[in-house]
Structure formats: C-alpha cells, structure tokens
Amino acid sequence: MALFGGGPFTNNDELDASLLADAGASRAVVLPTADAFESPGLLVSAATTWGQRLGVDVEPLMVLQRQDAEAASAAQTVGSAGAVYLVGDSSMHLRSVLKDTAVLRSLVALLERGGLVAAVGPSAAALCDPMLDQRGGAFTLGLGLATGLAVVPEAETWTPERLHRTRSLADVPLVELPTGSAAVRRNGHWRLYGDAVSHGELEATPSS
C-alpha cells in the first residue's frame, strides 16, 4: 500500500515505477472517484500520460457513485488488476462511495494477494482509519485499509497552527505528507519517503 501526499501522476514517477515493479503490475486501474464532482477526466488524462512514461497500461474505472462501486464488473476489474490508484480531492465522497461495497472488498483482496493499492492526496487520507476530516482537521471514520495511523496530505499547504491542532487531536501516529512524499507499507512495515514526517512511532501491521 502506498499513501502519497499529492501530485497524482506527476510528482512520484520514480517511486511509482518501483512499486509497480514490486507488484509485478503491467496494468494499473485508476479510480478518480474522489473527483466525481470536479474533473475526473483530467485525472484520467494525466494517468494515461503517466502510463506512457512508465510503460504501464492504464485502465480508467469511473466508479463515481455508490451504485458504481456495487457493480460486479467494477469489482472484477479491481480484483484482476495488479495495481489500483485512487485519486481525487474529496476524501468524504470517496468514503461514502466505497464504504462496505464490492469494490472495497476487491481492494482488500488485491492487497492480500500482494498487489498494489495506492492513493494520492485526500484519497490517501480516506484509506486510513481514522480519516482526516478535510473540513476542520479533526478525525472521523475512514475506509480502514490502513489502520493505526492517519495522514495529512498536501501538508505543505497547512498553517503551523492548523497542523498543531490536528496533532493534538490525533490518538494514533500522524504522518504529514507534503506533495511528493509518501508512506509505503511493505510486508506489514511502514517506510516514509521524501519529506514525510511521522508524529508517533509507526507500528508494524499484519502483512497484506
């Protein structure tokens, strides 16, 4: 699992290439779910260009509403992928679309068989439980693919005062993820890349 601070398909090519190689993935499924009400097509276009640079086939999967996430065809597409990237700016929408759905169960199964699940920016926050609430910097229930930590994506855009308040509210390790940084879990252990900073020690989690 990889949680990126920001810059989907532009800021993390070297690490993306390494993660895809580790997963043996020649195809990446891209879910722009968290941009459903903004410009998901722009993310798909960026993903296509990224795939050409990295030599990986990109398959957009337009899971934009909850009914899309319950579709057997969407769950099968995720389940057959070697890698899935979740991108977009609304963590709340991503959570509401995927929570307790067939697509989420396929993401869990993908991790269990050694595939790559990556999320960028606010989408990365949504994979955690607890999940950072973008609206105020407090915490709420997340999707739970990553437990026992929370992340602050695009941390470079936060004021010191807001970061301090969020740290004071966290009851799990909190990782600040500026754009271009990442937290990656391999074999149950987390490693930080770039300018990521952890407040609290990241514990090993059951291997996925």
C-alpha positions in Angstrom: 0.0 0.0 0.0 1.2 3.5 -0.8 -0.1 6.7 0.5 1.1 9.8 -1.4 0.9 13.3 -0.2 -0.1 14.8 -3.5 0.8 15.4 -7.2 -1.1 12.4 -8.8 0.7 11.1 -11.9 3.2 14.0 -11.8 5.4 14.0 -8.7 6.2 10.4 -7.9 7.3 8.6 -11.0 10.4 7.0 -9.6 8.6 5.5 -6.6 5.6 4.6 -8.7 7.9 2.6 -11.0 9.5 0.8 -8.1 6.1 -0.1 -6.5 4.6 -1.3 -9.8 7.7 -3.5 -10.4 7.5 -4.9 -6.9 3.8 -5.8 -7.5 4.6 -7.3 -11.0 1.9 -5.0 -12.4 1.9 -4.2 -16.1 -1.6 -2.6 -15.8 -2.9 0.0 -13.4 -6.6 0.6 -12.8 -7.3 4.2 -12.0 -10.3 5.3 -9.9 -10.9 9.1 -10.0 -13.8 8.6 -7.5 -12.9 11.4 -5.2 -13.1 13.9 -8.1 -16.6 12.8 -9.2 -17.9 16.4 -8.9 -14.9 18.1 -10.2 -12.8 17.0 -13.2 -12.3 13.2 -13.2 -11.4 13.3 -16.9 -8.4 15.5 -16.2 -7.0 12.8 -13.8 -7.7 10.1 -16.4 -5.8 12.1 -19.0 -2.8 12.6 -16.6 -2.9 8.9 -15.7 -2.7 8.0 -19.4 0.3 10.2 -20.0 1.9 8.8 -16.8 1.3 5.2 -18.0 3.1 6.0 -21.3 6.1 7.4 -19.4 6.3 4.4 -17.1 5.4 1.7 -19.7 2.3 0.6 -17.9 -1.2 0.2 -19.3 -3.8 2.4 -17.6 -7.4 1.4 -17.3 -9.8 4.1 -16.1 -12.6 2.9 -13.9 -15.3 5.5 -13.5 -16.6 4.5 -10.1 -18.2 7.9 -9.3 -21.3 6.9 -7.3 -22.1 4.2 -4.8 -24.1 2.1 -7.3 -20.9 2.0 -9.5 -19.0 0.6 -6.5 -21.5 -2.2 -6.1 -21.3 -3.3 -9.8 -19.9 -6.8 -10.2 -18.0 -5.7 -13.3 -16.2 -2.9 -11.4 -15.3 -5.3 -8.6 -14.0 -7.8 -11.1 -11.8 -5.1 -12.8 -10.3 -4.2 -9.5 -9.9 -7.8 -8.5 -8.0 -8.7 -11.7 -5.6 -5.8 -11.6 -2.0 -5.8 -10.4 -2.3 -2.2 -9.2 -5.1 0.3 -8.4 -4.6 4.0 -7.9 -7.3 6.1 -6.1 -7.1 9.8 -6.9 -9.1 13.0 -6.4 -9.7 15.7 -3.8 -12.8 14.7 -1.8 -12.0 12.1 0.8 -15.5 12.3 2.2 -17.0 11.4 -1.2 -14.6 8.6 -1.7 -15.5 7.1 1.7 -19.2 7.4 1.0 -18.9 5.7 -2.4 -16.7 2.8 -1.4 -17.6 2.0 2.2 -18.8 -1.6 2.6 -19.0 -2.2 -1.2 -17.9 -4.9 -3.7 -15.2 -2.6 -5.0 -13.8 -2.1 -1.5 -13.8 -5.9 -0.9 -11.9 -6.3 -4.1 -9.3 -3.8 -2.9 -8.8 -5.7 0.3 -8.4 -8.9 -1.7 -5.9 -7.2 -4.0 -3.7 -6.3 -1.0 -4.0 -9.8 0.4 -2.6 -11.3 -2.8 0.3 -8.9 -3.0 -1.0 -6.3 -5.4 -0.5 -2.6 -5.1 -3.2 -0.2 -3.8 -2.0 3.4 -4.0 -3.9 6.6 -3.1 -2.9 10.2 -3.6 -3.7 13.4 -1.7 -7.1 13.4 0.1 -7.8 10.0 -1.3 -4.9 8.7 0.8 -6.5 10.1 3.9 -9.7 8.2 3.2 -7.9 4.8 3.1 -6.9 5.3 6.8 -8.9 4.8 9.9 -9.1 7.3 11.5 -9.5 9.5 8.5 -8.6 13.2 8.5 -11.7 15.3 8.0 -10.7 17.9 5.5 -13.4 20.3 6.7 -11.8 21.0 10.1 -8.7 19.0 10.7 -10.4 16.6 13.1 -10.8 12.8 12.6 -13.6 10.6 11.5 -14.3 7.0 10.4 -12.3 6.0 7.3 -12.2 3.1 4.9 -9.8 1.1 7.1 -7.4 -0.3 4.5 -4.7 1.3 6.7 -5.3 1.3 10.4 -3.5 2.7 13.4 -2.3 5.8 11.6 -3.7 8.9 10.0 -2.2 11.1 7.3 -2.2 14.8 6.4 -1.9 15.0 2.6 -0.6 18.1 1.0 0.8 19.1 4.4 2.8 22.0 2.9 -0.5 23.9 2.4 -1.4 23.8 6.1 -0.6 26.5 8.6 1.5 25.6 11.6 -1.4 26.4 13.8 -3.7 24.0 12.0 -1.2 21.2 12.0 -0.6 21.7 15.7 -4.4 21.5 16.4 -4.7 18.3 14.3 -1.7 16.7 16.0 -3.3 17.5 19.4 -6.5 15.6 18.3 -4.8 12.5 17.0 -4.8 9.4 19.1 -2.7 7.4 16.6 0.5 8.2 14.8 0.0 11.1 12.4 2.0 11.4 9.2 2.5 14.7 7.5 2.7 14.0 3.7 3.7 17.0 1.7 3.3 16.7 -2.1 6.0 14.4 -3.5 6.3 12.4 -0.3 4.8 9.0 0.6 4.2 6.4 3.3 4.6 2.9 1.9 3.7 -0.4 3.7 5.6 -3.5 2.6 5.3 -6.8 4.4 3.5 -5.1 7.3 6.1 -2.3 7.9 5.8 1.3 7.0 8.5 3.4 5.4 8.5 7.1 4.8 9.8 8.7 1.6 10.6 12.3 0.7 9.7 15.0 3.3 7.1 12.9 5.1 7.2 13.3 8.9 5.7 11.0 11.5 4.4 12.2 14.8 4.4 9.0 16.8 6.0 5.7 16.0 4.5 3.7 13.2 3.9 0.1 14.3 4.0 -2.9 12.2 0.6 -4.1 10.9 -0.5 -7.5 9.7 1.1 -8.2 6.4 -1.2 -7.8 3.3 
